[in-house]
Amino acid sequence: MPYLFAHFKEKWTPDGEQVYFALSRDGLRWETLNGGAPVLTCTTGDGGCRDIEIVRLRTGGFVLLATDLCIVRHMDAEGRVDWRQLNHAGSRFLSCWRSDDLLSFSDQTLLFFGREDFGCLWAPEVFFDESSGQYLIHWSATVRESDFEHMAIWCCTTEDFCTFSPPKLFFSQNESILDSHLVKHDGVYHLFFKHGDRPAMNMHAVSDALFGPYRIDKGFSNSMAALDAPGAYEAPTTFVLPDGRWCLLLDFFGCEKEKMGYVPFLSPRAGDADFTMAKAAFSFPYGFKHGRVLEITPEEYARLKAHDTAR
């Protein structure tokens, strides 16, 4: 079972905050496409993108979404970033591309969901709701009514990524939260997210219904709290390996840029959130940043490899 990884890279230049692709036959050993250069470069908005999401449409083809934000363009001369200012007046759009074959892509467009009072729209992800036949887009955002201080998870629905329902609150906590990842296994909805403070770490919640209520998994919280510098991990995403093990990827940040990137954790099966760090089992050519792993067909894998070889 091959996989495609859509992600960005950590660099001091804007070419890192673009869309990169990597391939794997087994979900463990990864190789870059396009010689490690971006497969998509932002031409509008903030000039860069982060938090890459890729989804296969039920009607065929693919959609890529990303945060319309280029952090290095907002750094001062010493490389510092005013995150509070970006929370207040960061991007209010999501970048979007479409593709029929993962080889050619539409022009970049910016999606606006009709609320002028968002301070930012970050870390989009898509969940297909089989019961309604609609795609749920969820993202991290601040709003004016809380003085852009309290980040929570907001959402809207769409059938075609052309028209969208009005945004509504999906999930919130007493502290700011961000980077939501939502999957369903054996009838249970699993919501992973980053808790911003008190405590600053990743959390996992479960529900029997898409819109909750969600119950915090205390066992997962305890395992995350036991990590060295638990607040230095974010951007949870999961996928299932061919042997049935569940892989959780957490993006490690807050150190030298060349040491940032995803750290893998494994559990025995999908839906079992008893994860153990498993760095030795994986091989990454460099530090992949906030993205999404997509299962692809052997034919798609071969087509991507052939196209890459022909370049």
ZICOR-V656099 format. One record per residue. N is the residue number from 1. RES is the residue in one small letter. SS is DSSP state (helix for helix, strand for strand, loop for the rest). PHI is phi in degrees with one decimal (* if undefined). NEAR is the number of other C-alpha atoms within 12 Angstrom. Layout:
BEGIN
((N/RES/SS/PHI/NEAR) (N/RES/SS/PHI/NEAR))
END
This chain:
BEGIN
((1/m/loop/*/23) (2/p/loop/-82.8/30) (3/y/strand/-139.1/34) (4/l/strand/-115.6/39) (5/f/strand/-114.1/44) (6/a/strand/-101.3/43) (7/h/strand/-157.8/46) (8/f/strand/-121.2/44) (9/k/strand/-125.1/43) (10/e/loop/-94.1/36) (11/k/loop/-143.1/26) (12/w/loop/-89.2/22) (13/t/loop/-125.7/19) (14/p/helix/-61.3/27) (15/d/helix/-67.5/28) (16/g/helix/-74.1/37) (17/e/loop/-91.3/39) (18/q/loop/-136.9/45) (19/v/strand/-94.2/49) (20/y/strand/-116.9/44) (21/f/strand/-121.1/41) (22/a/strand/-138.2/44) (23/l/strand/-124.3/40) (24/s/strand/-149.3/35) (25/r/loop/-82.7/26) (26/d/loop/-125.5/28) (27/g/loop/80.1/36) (28/l/loop/-109.1/36) (29/r/strand/-104.3/24) (30/w/loop/-114.1/27) (31/e/strand/-135.0/32) (32/t/strand/-82.7/33) (33/l/loop/-106.0/33) (34/n/helix/58.8/23) (35/g/helix/63.0/19) (36/g/helix/78.9/28) (37/a/loop/-95.1/21) (38/p/loop/-60.6/25) (39/v/loop/-90.7/30) (40/l/strand/-138.3/39) (41/t/loop/-121.2/31) (42/c/loop/-69.4/35) (43/t/loop/-116.7/23) (44/t/loop/-144.6/21) (45/g/loop/69.0/26) (46/d/loop/-82.7/29) (47/g/loop/84.9/30) (48/g/loop/-162.3/36) (49/c/strand/-146.9/51) (50/r/strand/-136.4/47) (51/d/strand/58.9/49) (52/i/strand/-77.4/45) (53/e/strand/-121.9/46) (54/i/strand/-132.3/39) (55/v/strand/-136.3/38) (56/r/strand/-88.7/29) (57/l/loop/-79.2/25) (58/r/loop/-66.2/17) (59/t/loop/-92.1/14) (60/g/loop/105.4/14) (61/g/loop/86.4/23) (62/f/strand/-139.0/28) (63/v/strand/-125.9/38) (64/l/strand/-112.1/47) (65/l/strand/-122.5/43) (66/a/strand/-159.1/52) (67/t/strand/-67.6/46) (68/d/strand/-81.2/39) (69/l/loop/-161.4/38) (70/c/loop/-124.3/38) (71/i/helix/-60.7/34) (72/v/helix/-64.0/28) (73/r/helix/-74.7/25) (74/h/helix/-108.9/26) (75/m/loop/-82.2/18) (76/d/loop/-85.0/13) (77/a/loop/-62.8/10) (78/e/loop/-94.4/10) (79/g/loop/81.0/16) (80/r/loop/-90.2/14) (81/v/loop/-124.9/18) (82/d/loop/-87.9/18) (83/w/helix/-66.0/19) (84/r/helix/-62.6/19) (85/q/helix/-64.6/19) (86/l/helix/-68.6/28) (87/n/helix/-63.1/32) (88/h/helix/-82.3/27) (89/a/helix/-143.9/27) (90/g/loop/-81.3/32) (91/s/loop/-64.7/37) (92/r/loop/-106.2/35) (93/f/loop/-129.6/35) (94/l/strand/-115.6/41) (95/s/strand/-78.6/44) (96/c/strand/-142.7/39) (97/w/strand/-133.0/35) (98/r/strand/-124.6/29) (99/s/strand/-152.1/23) (100/d/loop/-92.2/19) (101/d/loop/-139.7/23) (102/l/loop/70.1/38) (103/l/loop/-110.7/26) (104/s/loop/-116.0/17) (105/f/loop/-134.8/21) (106/s/loop/-69.0/22) (107/d/loop/-65.4/18) (108/q/loop/-66.6/30) (109/t/strand/-122.2/25) (110/l/strand/-112.0/29) (111/l/strand/-95.3/29) (112/f/loop/-122.4/28) (113/f/loop/-100.9/29) (114/g/loop/87.3/17) (115/r/loop/-121.0/22) (116/e/loop/-77.4/20) (117/d/loop/-94.3/24) (118/f/strand/-71.5/37) (119/g/strand/-81.7/31) (120/c/strand/-163.3/40) (121/l/strand/-126.9/49) (122/w/strand/-125.2/44) (123/a/strand/53.7/48) (124/p/strand/-71.6/46) (125/e/strand/-145.4/47) (126/v/strand/-122.4/36) (127/f/strand/-125.3/35) (128/f/strand/-88.3/27) (129/d/strand/-95.3/24) (130/e/loop/-63.2/14) (131/s/loop/-68.1/12) (132/s/loop/-104.9/13) (133/g/loop/72.7/16) (134/q/strand/-118.4/23) (135/y/strand/-93.9/30) (136/l/strand/-96.9/36) (137/i/strand/-96.6/44) (138/h/strand/-126.5/43) (139/w/strand/-155.7/46) (140/s/strand/-94.7/47) (141/a/strand/-153.6/47) (142/t/strand/-108.5/37) (143/v/strand/-133.8/30) (144/r/helix/-62.6/19) (145/e/helix/-62.1/14) (146/s/helix/-105.4/17) (147/d/loop/56.7/18) (148/f/loop/58.3/26) (149/e/loop/-102.0/26) (150/h/loop/-107.2/29) (151/m/loop/-83.2/42) (152/a/strand/-142.2/38) (153/i/strand/-99.6/42) (154/w/strand/-113.7/37) (155/c/strand/-153.8/34) (156/c/strand/-149.9/33) (157/t/strand/-121.6/29) (158/t/strand/-154.0/25) (159/e/loop/-103.3/23) (160/d/loop/-139.8/23) (161/f/loop/60.4/31) (162/c/loop/-116.1/18) (163/t/loop/-118.5/17) (164/f/loop/-136.2/22) (165/s/loop/-70.9/23) (166/p/loop/-60.6/17) (167/p/loop/-63.2/28) (168/k/strand/-144.5/26) (169/l/strand/-70.6/23) (170/f/strand/-100.9/29) (171/f/strand/-157.2/36) (172/s/loop/-145.3/32) (173/q/loop/-132.7/25) (174/n/loop/-64.4/15) (175/e/loop/-99.4/20) (176/s/loop/-62.6/30) (177/i/strand/-132.4/39) (178/l/strand/-156.0/43) (179/d/strand/58.0/45) (180/s/strand/-81.1/46) (181/h/strand/-134.1/44) (182/l/strand/-126.4/42) (183/v/strand/-139.8/35) (184/k/strand/-128.8/27) (185/h/strand/-136.3/22) (186/d/loop/51.9/14) (187/g/loop/80.4/17) (188/v/strand/-108.9/23) (189/y/strand/-89.2/29) (190/h/strand/-112.6/37) (191/l/strand/-116.2/44) (192/f/strand/-102.7/41) (193/f/strand/-159.8/48) (194/k/strand/-100.4/40) (195/h/strand/-87.2/39) (196/g/loop/-73.0/29) (197/d/loop/-162.3/20) (198/r/loop/45.1/16) (199/p/loop/-96.5/23) (200/a/loop/-88.2/24) (201/m/strand/-173.3/37) (202/n/strand/-82.8/44) (203/m/strand/-133.0/43) (204/h/strand/-135.6/39) (205/a/strand/-133.9/37) (206/v/strand/-129.8/33) (207/s/strand/-154.2/25) (208/d/loop/-90.9/19) (209/a/loop/-134.6/20) (210/l/loop/-55.4/29) (211/f/loop/-97.1/27) (212/g/loop/85.7/20) (213/p/loop/-74.2/18) (214/y/loop/-101.6/25) (215/r/strand/-107.9/24) (216/i/strand/-67.9/24) (217/d/loop/-86.9/23) (218/k/helix/-68.5/17) (219/g/helix/-63.1/18) (220/f/helix/-64.6/30) (221/s/helix/-59.1/28) (222/n/helix/-63.5/20) (223/s/helix/-69.9/22) (224/m/helix/-69.6/36) (225/a/helix/-63.7/22) (226/a/loop/-80.6/17) (227/l/loop/-69.3/23) (228/d/loop/-66.6/13) (229/a/loop/51.9/18) (230/p/helix/-59.1/28) (231/g/helix/-73.2/27) (232/a/helix/-90.5/28) (233/y/strand/-114.5/37) (234/e/strand/-155.1/39) (235/a/strand/52.2/47) (236/p/strand/-64.7/42) (237/t/strand/-150.3/47) (238/t/strand/-131.6/44) (239/f/strand/-156.0/38) (240/v/strand/-102.3/32) (241/l/loop/-74.9/30) (242/p/loop/-57.4/20) (243/d/loop/-87.0/17) (244/g/loop/95.1/19) (245/r/loop/-68.3/27) (246/w/strand/-99.9/31) (247/c/strand/-102.6/39) (248/l/strand/-107.4/45) (249/l/strand/-109.4/41) (250/l/strand/-121.9/44) (251/d/strand/-84.0/39) (252/f/strand/-89.4/32) (253/f/loop/-137.5/26) (254/g/loop/89.5/17) (255/c/loop/-138.3/14) (256/e/loop/-59.4/14) (257/k/helix/-55.9/20) (258/e/helix/-69.6/20) (259/k/helix/-101.9/19) (260/m/loop/-85.7/26) (261/g/strand/143.7/34) (262/y/strand/-69.8/41) (263/v/strand/-116.5/38) (264/p/strand/-89.4/35) (265/f/strand/-130.3/36) (266/l/strand/-127.1/34) (267/s/strand/-124.4/26) (268/p/loop/-63.4/20) (269/r/loop/-156.9/23) (270/a/loop/-61.8/28) (271/g/loop/96.4/31) (272/d/loop/-98.3/28) (273/a/loop/-91.1/33) (274/d/loop/-91.0/25) (275/f/loop/-96.2/30) (276/t/strand/-127.4/26) (277/m/strand/-58.3/24) (278/a/loop/-139.8/21) (279/k/helix/-58.9/20) (280/a/helix/-66.9/14) (281/a/helix/-81.4/19) (282/f/loop/-119.5/25) (283/s/strand/-132.7/23) (284/f/loop/-117.7/26) (285/p/loop/-69.6/22) (286/y/loop/-164.0/27) (287/g/loop/-77.5/35) (288/f/strand/-67.1/45) (289/k/strand/-109.9/45) (290/h/strand/-7.0/47) (291/g/strand/-155.9/47) (292/r/strand/-144.6/45) (293/v/strand/-96.9/39) (294/l/strand/-122.5/36) (295/e/strand/-67.5/28) (296/i/loop/-126.0/29) (297/t/loop/-83.0/20) (298/p/helix/-56.8/18) (299/e/helix/-66.3/17) (300/e/helix/-66.4/25) (301/y/helix/-59.3/30) (302/a/helix/-62.8/22) (303/r/helix/-65.6/19) (304/l/helix/-65.8/31) (305/k/helix/-64.4/27) (306/a/helix/-64.2/15) (307/h/helix/-64.5/18) (308/d/helix/-67.2/23) (309/t/helix/-65.4/13) (310/a/helix/-76.5/11) (311/r/loop/-70.0/11))
END
